[in-house]
Amino acid sequence: MEIQIGKYAGFCPGVMRAVNTVEKLIKEGTAGQISTLGMLIHNRTVTEELAAKGVRVISVKEIEEIFKRAQEGKKQTVVLRAHGVQKQLLEDLLAKQELCPLFCVVDCTCTYVKKIHKIVTENTVPEGRLIVFGSPEHPEVQGICSYAKGEVVTVQSAEELKRKKLDDVPTIMVSQTTQKLFEWENCQKVFENLCTNSKIFDTICSVTENRQREAVELCKECDAVLVIGSRESSNTMKLYDIALKNAKHAYLAEGLDDLPAIPFAVHKLGITAGASTPDRIIEEVHKNMNEIIENFEELLNESFKTLNTGDTVTGVVTSVSAAELTVDLGAKVTGVIPYDEVAEDSSVDLTKAYKVGDTVVARAIRVSDVEGMAVLSVKQAERSNSFKKIAEAAESGEILTGKVSDVVKGGLVVTCKYNRVFIPAGQSGVPKDGDLNTLKGKNVRFKIIDLDTEKNRAVGSIRVVEREERKAKLEEFWATIEEGKSYTGSVKSLTSFGAFVDLGGIDGMVHTTELSWAKIKHPSEVVSVGQTITVYVKSFDREKKRISLGYKKAEDDPWVVFTSKYAVGDVAPVKIVSFMSFGAFAEVLPGADGLIHISQIADKRVEKPADELQIGQVVDAKIVGIDEEKKKISLSIRALIAPESVEAPAEEDAE
């Protein structure tokens, strides 16, 4: 197989500049805590590597918290990715930078994107309109729209633009830098017909244009095209869409871990990659695929060069007689199949059943390198050779089980039903940097993903089985989930607003308010990463695959605990927690506070609660009222001083 890599595949200058800038900040070590506003790059490998070096990914909501840390003396650096941000947000960040020297903003907005911001700023008017060709949810598009002075319209296709009813006002149209060139050209034609008082600015990045044009050419020149990049990357998905529409076979992979099995029929493979794909990942994929091809050919061809007793081989009949068949095995020995070893039926006439050029499958029962001859048996091969079962499994999708007999360059060799099945490293289920030798000698479950029945070649995948089983498990999960159902899971991660819990392949979130009946500042006060907890389903959305979980139990409700322990007339030790003009609030139990009305603090007139009480002070108080409906408690110290009847204060007094 020939592999051709596109000249324009991989990092665009804007993304490369952003990554290099962050790497430089890390190396210099003077930036303090480095945070990127959103994922710096839509590539899981690069993002994980940066995270390992201490770089955080933050949202807009976390900016205030980071600014506060800078004001407290902790150096903070916020990096803006190539997509850019909305105008107001940028201005707010720069204002914070002016206010606090320890709050630093590094703007890595792509120069192409900044150019669009300038175009929109200079060419839109309050009574005019801006049309943006791009995804309204994309950060780049949101940033572009924020610079417009008048009406803003976003469209994602020429057809969508046709449906817009646009009045004749000054209008300009720009494009998201990574949009499909062909669709952009269609939009321009429609725009010219719809708007007379208009202006078009061609803002698709030239690198994107070149990459997309090259992808079309690769589709024409190659039997298949592989696009390397993340599904979260807009420009990567545009390339994949081009490949799907123009190539005979189109494949998408983020890296080595999910490389597809390329069919034997593909003689020339084209490789391109999105703007968020580093060159080193492209090279890793290229190298790995070359190793697989070379190793697989070497592995299979060796079986024909060297013949041992017990081997099952395929040969071509070179001569036929009534007594035997002579077979070319493509090896240093010639195969001979005696009449008795040809078929179970003793009445078969070899001269009629076979002719020169026929292909036969036989098993070597005696090999002599000295004589240059191997005695073969078709009958034994038919009994022992079960490759047809492999083929049937490939067609039916049956899961096979085999033993890993060898670890070779590029993958594994699995013995299954007397056949050797090759499993590429990327299909082994072992992580990219994992050790394939951990599987040697073990039985593994796999599916056949490619087959050459003429040469008895099979390629399997362990990862496909694991993925399908995970999918089936998830489908079963979503089919049986219901509100109130309990699950035991492991805490996967913590955020400022809650904890994410792994329920067995799918995550649910426990909001901070659902972790404890008491007020907490952070989920870490209740749970920790890796902790096994029992949760229950509060709500879920099958379509969006979101699950809201509860952790705190109804029986732990402070009000339930209080009412089960105390009643009106009981005396309890309470802790003063706050003062109001009309009285003092005291904690009866954690999470259950009661009001001591100012008239019930002492047996004399009290001007203000602080005259008689202190915050944190523990005093005895009598429970003089319990409002079950509003969950309110009325307390009295005076009732213990003057035992005569004391009434609970009116509701409005406590407001």
C-alpha positions in Angstrom: 0.0 0.0 0.0 1.3 3.5 -0.9 0.6 6.3 1.6 0.5 9.9 0.5 0.4 12.7 3.1 -1.1 16.0 2.2 1.2 19.0 2.0 -1.2 21.2 4.0 -2.2 18.6 6.6 -1.9 19.5 10.2 -1.3 22.6 12.4 -2.4 25.9 10.9 -0.2 29.0 11.8 -2.8 30.3 14.3 -3.1 27.1 16.3 0.7 26.4 16.1 1.3 30.0 17.5 -1.2 29.4 20.4 0.4 26.0 21.3 4.0 27.4 21.0 3.0 30.4 23.2 1.8 28.2 26.0 4.8 25.9 25.8 7.0 29.0 26.0 5.1 30.3 29.1 5.6 26.9 30.7 9.3 26.8 30.0 9.9 30.3 31.3 8.1 29.5 34.5 7.2 33.1 35.3 3.5 33.0 34.3 2.2 31.5 37.6 -1.0 29.5 37.1 -1.6 29.2 33.3 -5.3 28.8 32.3 -6.7 28.6 28.8 -10.2 30.1 28.2 -11.7 27.0 26.7 -9.7 24.1 25.1 -6.6 25.7 23.5 -6.8 23.1 20.7 -9.3 20.4 19.7 -6.9 17.6 20.2 -7.2 15.3 23.2 -3.5 14.3 23.2 -2.2 17.8 23.2 -4.8 18.9 25.8 -3.8 16.1 28.1 -0.1 16.8 27.7 -0.7 20.5 28.6 -2.8 19.5 31.6 0.0 17.2 32.8 2.2 20.3 32.8 -0.2 22.2 35.0 -2.2 24.1 32.4 -5.9 24.4 33.3 -8.9 24.7 31.0 -11.4 27.3 32.4 -14.8 28.7 31.5 -15.9 32.3 31.5 -17.7 31.7 34.8 -14.3 31.0 36.5 -12.7 34.3 35.4 -13.8 36.1 38.5 -12.4 33.4 40.8 -9.0 33.6 39.0 -9.0 37.4 39.2 -9.6 37.1 42.9 -6.6 34.8 43.3 -4.5 37.3 41.4 -5.6 40.1 43.8 -4.7 37.8 46.7 -1.1 37.8 45.3 -1.1 34.6 43.2 0.1 35.2 39.6 -2.5 34.2 37.0 -2.1 34.0 33.2 -5.2 33.6 31.0 -4.5 32.5 27.4 -7.1 33.3 24.7 -7.2 30.6 22.0 -7.0 31.1 18.2 -10.8 31.3 18.0 -10.8 34.6 19.8 -13.5 35.8 22.3 -16.4 38.2 22.3 -15.6 41.9 22.3 -17.1 42.7 25.7 -15.3 39.8 27.3 -11.9 40.9 25.8 -12.4 44.4 27.1 -13.3 43.1 30.6 -10.2 40.9 30.7 -8.0 43.7 29.6 -9.6 46.0 32.2 -8.8 43.4 34.9 -5.2 43.3 33.7 -5.0 47.0 34.1 -6.4 46.8 37.7 -4.1 43.9 38.8 -0.5 43.4 37.7 -0.6 39.8 38.7 -3.5 39.1 36.3 -2.0 38.6 32.8 -3.9 38.2 29.5 -2.1 36.5 26.6 -4.2 37.0 23.4 -3.5 34.2 20.9 -6.4 35.1 18.6 -5.5 34.1 15.0 -4.5 37.0 12.8 -7.2 35.9 10.3 -9.9 36.1 13.0 -8.6 39.5 14.2 -8.8 40.7 10.6 -12.5 39.7 10.5 -13.1 41.6 13.8 -11.6 44.7 12.1 -13.7 44.2 9.0 -16.9 44.0 11.0 -16.0 46.9 13.2 -15.2 49.2 10.2 -18.0 48.1 7.8 -21.1 47.6 9.9 -23.5 50.4 10.9 -26.3 50.6 13.5 -29.0 50.6 10.8 -27.2 47.9 8.7 -26.8 44.1 8.9 -24.0 41.5 9.2 -24.4 38.0 7.7 -22.0 35.4 9.0 -21.5 32.1 7.2 -20.7 29.7 10.1 -22.0 27.8 13.1 -23.8 30.1 15.6 -22.5 27.9 18.4 -18.9 28.2 17.4 -16.7 30.5 19.6 -15.2 32.1 16.6 -18.6 33.0 15.1 -19.8 34.3 18.5 -16.7 36.5 18.7 -17.2 37.9 15.2 -20.9 38.7 15.8 -20.0 40.7 19.0 -18.2 43.3 16.9 -21.3 44.2 14.7 -23.1 47.5 15.2 -26.4 46.5 13.7 -28.5 43.3 13.0 -26.6 40.0 12.9 -27.7 36.9 10.9 -25.9 33.6 10.9 -26.4 30.9 8.3 -24.8 27.5 7.7 -25.6 26.9 4.1 -26.7 28.6 0.9 -30.1 27.0 1.2 -30.6 28.6 4.7 -29.6 32.0 3.3 -32.2 31.7 0.5 -34.9 31.3 3.1 -34.0 34.5 4.8 -36.3 37.5 4.2 -33.9 40.4 4.1 -34.9 44.0 3.6 -32.6 46.3 1.6 -30.3 47.8 4.2 -26.5 48.2 4.1 -25.3 44.6 4.5 -21.9 42.9 4.6 -21.2 39.1 4.6 -18.2 37.3 6.1 -17.3 33.7 6.7 -16.0 31.7 9.6 -12.3 31.0 8.7 -12.8 27.2 8.6 -15.9 26.9 6.6 -16.2 24.7 3.4 -15.0 26.6 0.4 -17.6 25.1 -2.0 -20.6 26.1 0.2 -19.1 29.6 0.8 -19.0 30.1 -3.0 -22.6 29.1 -3.2 -23.5 31.5 -0.4 -21.9 34.4 -2.2 -24.0 33.7 -5.3 -27.2 33.7 -3.3 -26.1 36.8 -1.4 -25.5 38.8 -4.6 -29.1 38.0 -5.7 -30.7 38.8 -2.4 -28.9 42.0 -1.4 -28.1 44.9 -3.7 -26.8 47.3 -1.1 -24.1 44.8 0.0 -20.5 43.9 0.3 -18.8 40.5 0.5 -15.5 39.9 2.4 -13.7 36.7 1.6 -12.5 35.6 5.0 -12.0 31.9 4.8 -8.4 31.3 5.9 -6.0 30.6 2.9 -4.6 27.7 4.8 -8.1 26.2 5.1 -8.7 26.8 1.4 -5.5 25.1 0.4 -6.2 22.1 2.8 -9.7 21.6 1.5 -8.7 21.9 -2.2 -5.9 19.4 -1.5 -8.3 17.0 0.2 -10.4 17.0 -3.0 -7.4 16.1 -5.0 -6.4 13.3 -2.6 -9.9 11.8 -3.0 -9.4 11.7 -6.8 -5.9 10.3 -6.7 -6.2 7.7 -3.8 -8.4 4.6 -3.2 -9.1 5.9 0.3 -8.6 9.0 2.4 -7.8 9.1 6.2 -8.6 12.3 8.0 -6.7 12.7 11.3 -8.2 15.0 13.9 -10.9 15.4 16.6 -14.6 15.3 16.0 -14.8 18.5 18.1 -12.7 20.4 15.5 -14.8 22.3 13.0 -12.1 22.2 10.2 -11.4 18.5 10.8 -15.1 17.6 10.3 -15.2 19.8 7.1 -12.3 17.7 5.7 -14.1 14.5 6.7 -17.2 15.7 5.0 -15.2 16.4 1.8 -13.7 12.9 2.0 -17.1 11.2 2.5 -18.5 13.0 -0.6 -15.5 12.6 -2.9 -13.4 9.5 -1.8 -14.2 5.8 -2.5 -13.4 5.1 1.2 -13.2 7.7 3.9 -12.0 7.3 7.5 -11.6 9.5 10.5 -9.2 9.0 13.5 -7.9 11.2 16.2 -4.7 9.3 16.5 -3.1 5.9 17.0 -5.7 4.8 19.5 -8.6 4.7 17.1 -6.9 4.0 13.7 -9.3 2.1 11.4 -8.4 -1.1 9.6 -7.7 -0.2 6.0 -9.0 -3.0 3.6 -6.5 -5.0 1.5 -8.1 -3.6 -1.6 -6.8 -0.1 -0.9 -3.5 0.3 -2.8 -3.1 4.0 -2.3 -4.1 5.8 0.9 -4.2 9.6 1.2 -3.8 11.2 4.6 -4.8 14.8 5.6 -5.4 16.3 9.0 -7.2 19.2 10.6 -5.6 22.4 11.9 -5.6 21.1 15.4 -3.5 18.0 14.6 0.2 18.2 15.5 2.7 17.1 12.8 4.1 14.5 15.2 0.7 12.7 15.5 0.5 12.6 11.7 4.0 11.1 11.6 3.1 8.6 14.3 0.1 7.4 12.3 2.2 7.2 9.1 4.9 5.2 10.8 2.5 2.9 12.5 0.6 2.1 9.3 3.8 1.4 7.4 4.9 -0.9 10.2 1.6 -2.8 10.1 1.8 -3.2 6.3 5.4 -4.3 6.4 4.9 -6.6 9.3 1.8 -8.2 8.0 3.3 -8.9 4.6 6.4 -10.3 6.2 4.4 -12.4 8.7 2.2 -14.0 6.1 4.8 -14.3 3.3 7.2 -16.2 5.7 4.6 -19.0 6.0 5.1 -19.6 2.3 8.8 -19.5 2.3 9.3 -22.0 5.0 7.2 -25.1 5.2 7.1 -27.4 8.3 5.2 -30.6 9.0 1.7 -29.7 10.1 1.5 -26.4 8.2 -1.6 -25.8 6.1 -0.7 -24.3 2.8 -2.3 -23.1 -0.5 -0.7 -24.3 -3.7 -1.3 -24.2 -7.5 -1.7 -27.5 -9.3 1.2 -27.9 -11.9 0.5 -31.4 -13.0 -2.3 -34.0 -12.7 -2.1 -37.8 -12.9 -4.4 -40.7 -11.8 -2.0 -41.3 -8.9 -1.2 -37.8 -7.6 -1.2 -34.0 -7.9 1.9 -31.9 -8.1 1.6 -28.5 -6.4 3.6 -25.3 -6.6 3.7 -24.0 -3.0 5.8 -20.8 -3.7 8.5 -22.3 -1.4 11.8 -24.2 -1.9 10.0 -27.5 -1.9 7.4 -28.9 -4.3 4.2 -30.3 -3.0 2.9 -33.8 -3.9 -0.6 -35.0 -2.9 -1.0 -38.8 -3.2 -4.4 -40.0 -4.4 -5.2 -41.4 -0.9 -4.7 -37.9 0.5 -6.9 -36.0 -2.0 -10.5 -36.8 -1.0 -12.6 -39.0 1.2 -14.4 -40.4 -1.8 -12.2 -43.2 -3.2 -14.0 -43.2 -6.6 -12.7 -39.7 -7.5 -10.9 -39.5 -10.8 -8.1 -37.0 -10.3 -7.7 -36.2 -14.0 -11.4 -35.2 -14.2 -11.6 -33.5 -10.8 -8.5 -31.3 -11.1 -6.7 -29.4 -13.9 -3.5 -27.5 -14.1 -3.9 -24.0 -12.5 -6.4 -25.1 -9.8 -5.8 -24.0 -6.3 -5.8 -26.5 -3.5 -5.5 -26.2 0.3 -3.5 -29.0 1.9 -1.7 -29.9 5.1 2.0 -30.9 5.1 2.4 -34.4 6.6 6.1 -34.9 5.6 8.7 -32.4 4.5 12.1 -33.2 3.1 14.4 -30.2 2.3 17.0 -32.7 1.0 14.6 -34.2 -1.5 13.0 -30.8 -2.1 9.5 -32.4 -1.7 6.6 -32.1 0.7 3.9 -34.8 1.0 0.6 -33.0 1.5 -3.0 -34.0 2.5 -6.1 -32.3 1.3 -8.2 -34.5 3.6 -6.4 -33.5 6.8 -6.5 -29.8 5.7 -10.3 -30.1 5.3 -10.6 -31.5 8.7 -8.2 -29.2 10.5 -8.4 -26.0 8.5 -11.3 -24.0 9.8 -10.6 -20.8 8.0 -14.1 -21.0 6.6 -15.3 -20.6 10.1 -13.3 -17.4 10.4 -14.9 -16.2 7.2 -18.3 -17.0 8.5 -17.6 -15.2 11.7 -16.5 -12.2 9.7 -19.8 -12.2 7.8 -22.0 -12.8 10.8 -20.1 -10.5 13.2 -19.5 -13.4 15.6 -17.1 -12.8 18.5 -14.2 -15.2 18.3 -11.8 -16.3 21.1 -8.2 -17.0 20.5 -4.8 -17.1 22.2 -2.2 -14.4 21.7 0.7 -16.5 20.4 3.1 -13.7 19.5 3.7 -10.0 19.8 5.2 -8.6 16.6 6.1 -5.1 15.3 2.8 -3.3 14.8 0.5 -5.7 16.6 -0.4 -9.2 17.9 -0.7 -12.6 16.3 -3.7 -14.6 17.7 -4.2 -18.3 17.1 -7.9 -19.1 16.6 -9.4 -22.3 15.1 -6.0 -23.3 13.7 -5.6 -19.9 12.0 -3.3 -17.0 12.6 -5.2 -13.7 12.9 -3.3 -10.4 12.9 -4.5 -7.7 15.3 -2.9 -4.2 14.8 -1.7 -2.4 17.9 -4.4 0.2 17.4 -7.1 -2.5 17.5 -5.6 -4.4 20.5 -7.4 -2.3 23.2 -4.0 -1.5 24.7 -3.4 2.3 25.2 -1.0 4.0 22.8 2.0 3.8 25.2 0.9 0.5 26.7 2.9 -2.8 26.5 1.4 -5.3 24.1 3.4 -8.1 25.8 0.9 -8.0 28.7 -1.5 -9.8 26.4 0.9 -12.5 25.3 -0.3 -16.0 26.2 -3.8 -14.7 27.1 -7.1 -15.6 25.6 -8.7 -12.6 23.9 -12.1 -12.0 22.4 -12.2 -10.2 19.0 -14.0 -9.7 15.8 -12.8 -10.1 12.2 -12.7 -6.6 10.6 -10.9 -7.5 7.3 -10.5 -10.7 5.3 -8.7 -12.0 2.3 -10.2 -15.4 1.6 -7.9 -16.2 -1.3 -4.8 -15.9 0.8 -6.3 -17.0 4.1 -5.5 -13.7 5.7 -7.6 -12.2 8.5 -7.3 -9.0 10.6 -9.1 -8.9 13.9 -10.0 -6.2 16.5 -10.2 -6.6 20.2 -11.2 -2.9 20.5 -14.3 -3.4 18.4 -15.6 -6.0 20.8 -14.9 -3.8 23.8 -16.5 -0.8 22.1 -19.7 -2.8 21.2 -20.0 -4.2 24.6 -19.6 -0.7 26.1 -22.3 0.5 23.7 -24.6 -2.4 24.6 -24.0 -1.7 28.3 -24.9 2.0 27.8 -28.0 1.1 25.8 -29.1 -1.2 28.5 -28.4 1.5 31.0 -30.5 4.1 29.2 -33.3 1.6 28.7 -33.6 0.8 32.4 -32.8 4.2 34.0 -35.7 5.8 35.9 -36.0 8.6 38.5 -35.4 7.5 42.0 -33.3 4.5 41.0 -30.1 4.0 43.0 -26.6 3.3 41.6 -23.2 2.7 43.1 -20.5 4.7 41.3 -17.1 6.2 41.6 -16.4 9.9 42.0 -14.6 10.8 38.7 -14.0 14.5 39.1 -15.0 17.6 41.2 -15.9 21.1 40.0 -17.0 24.2 41.8 -20.6 23.4 41.1 -20.7 19.6 41.8 -19.2 16.1 41.5 -19.2 13.9 38.4 -19.9 10.2 39.2 -19.0 7.3 36.9 -22.0 4.9 36.9 -20.2 2.4 34.8 -19.3 4.0 31.5 -21.5 7.0 31.8 -21.2 10.0 34.0 -23.9 11.7 36.1 -23.6 14.9 38.1 -24.4 15.5 41.7 -24.9 19.3 42.2 -23.3 20.9 45.2 -26.8 21.5 46.7 -27.5 17.7 46.4 -24.4 16.6 48.2 -25.3 17.8 51.7 -28.2 19.3 53.6 -25.7 21.8 55.1 -24.3 24.6 53.0 -20.9 23.7 51.6 -18.4 25.8 49.6 -16.9 22.9 47.5 -17.8 19.3 46.9 -14.5 18.2 48.4 -16.0 18.9 51.8 -18.2 15.9 51.3 -16.7 13.5 48.7 -13.3 12.9 47.1 -12.1 11.7 43.6 -12.1 7.9 43.5 -14.5 7.5 46.4 -17.3 4.9 45.9 -20.7 6.4 46.7 -24.4 5.4 46.4 -26.5 8.0 44.5 -30.0 8.1 43.1 -31.4 9.5 39.9 -33.2 12.9 40.3 -33.7 13.5 36.5 -32.3 12.6 33.2 -32.3 13.5 29.5 -31.9 10.5 27.1 -31.3 12.7 24.1 -28.6 14.9 25.6 -27.2 11.9 27.7 -27.4 14.0 30.9 -28.1 12.6 34.4 -28.8 14.7 37.5 -28.0 12.7 40.7 -28.9 13.1 44.3 -26.6 12.0 47.2 -28.1 13.4 50.4 -30.8 11.2 52.0 -34.2 12.3 53.0 -33.8 10.8 56.4 -30.8 13.1 57.0 -32.9 16.2 56.4 -32.2 18.5 59.4 -35.9 19.3 59.7 -36.8 15.5 59.8 -34.1 15.0 62.4 -35.3 18.0 64.5 -39.0 17.0 64.5 -38.1 13.4 65.4 -36.1 14.6 68.4 -37.9 17.7 69.7 -41.5 18.9 70.3 -43.1 22.1 71.5 -42.2 22.6 75.2 -38.8 20.8 75.0 -35.7 22.6 76.2 -32.6 22.4 74.0 -29.1 23.8 74.1 -28.8 26.2 71.1 -25.9 28.2 69.6 -26.4 31.8 68.6 -25.5 32.2 64.9 -26.7 35.6 63.8 -28.5 38.8 64.9 -31.4 40.6 63.3 -33.2 43.8 64.5 -36.2 41.6 65.6 -34.2 38.9 67.4 -31.5 36.3 67.2 -31.2 33.1 65.2 -29.9 30.0 67.0 -28.8 26.6 65.7 -30.8 23.8 67.4 -29.2 21.1 65.3 -26.9 21.4 62.3 -29.1 22.8 59.5 -32.0 23.5 61.7 -32.1 27.1 63.1 -34.8 28.7 65.3 -35.7 32.3 66.0 -35.5 33.8 69.5 -37.7 36.9 69.2 -36.3 40.0 70.8 -39.2 39.9 73.3 -38.1 36.3 74.4 -34.4 37.0 75.0 -34.8 38.2 78.6 -37.4 39.0 81.2 -36.8 42.7 80.6 -37.0 45.0 77.7 -34.1 44.4 75.3 -33.1 47.2 72.8 -31.0 44.9 70.6 -30.0 41.1 70.8 -26.3 41.9 71.1 -27.0 43.6 74.4 -27.7 40.2 75.9 -26.2 37.6 73.6 -23.0 36.8 71.7 -22.4 35.0 68.4 -21.3 31.5 69.1 -22.7 31.5 72.6 -24.5 28.3 73.7 -27.7 28.9 75.8 -30.7 26.8 76.9 -33.9 27.8 75.1 -37.4 26.5 75.2 -39.2 25.4 72.0 -42.4 27.5 72.0 -43.5 27.0 68.4 -43.0 24.7 65.4 -44.4 25.6 62.0 -44.4 22.3 60.1 -45.6 23.9 56.8 -43.0 26.7 56.7 -40.4 24.7 58.6 -39.8 27.4 61.2 -38.9 27.1 64.9 -39.7 29.6 67.6 -37.5 29.7 70.7 -37.6 31.4 74.1 -35.0 32.1 76.8 -37.4 34.2 78.7 -39.7 31.2 79.2 -37.0 29.5 81.3 -36.5 32.7 83.4 -40.2 33.4 83.8 -42.0 30.0 83.5 -45.4 31.6 82.9 -46.9 31.0 79.5 -45.0 32.4 76.6 -46.5 32.6 73.1 -44.5 32.2 69.9 -44.0 35.6 68.1 -46.2 36.5 65.2 -45.0 35.3 61.8 -44.6 38.9 60.4 -42.3 39.8 63.4 -39.7 37.2 62.1 -39.6 38.6 58.6 
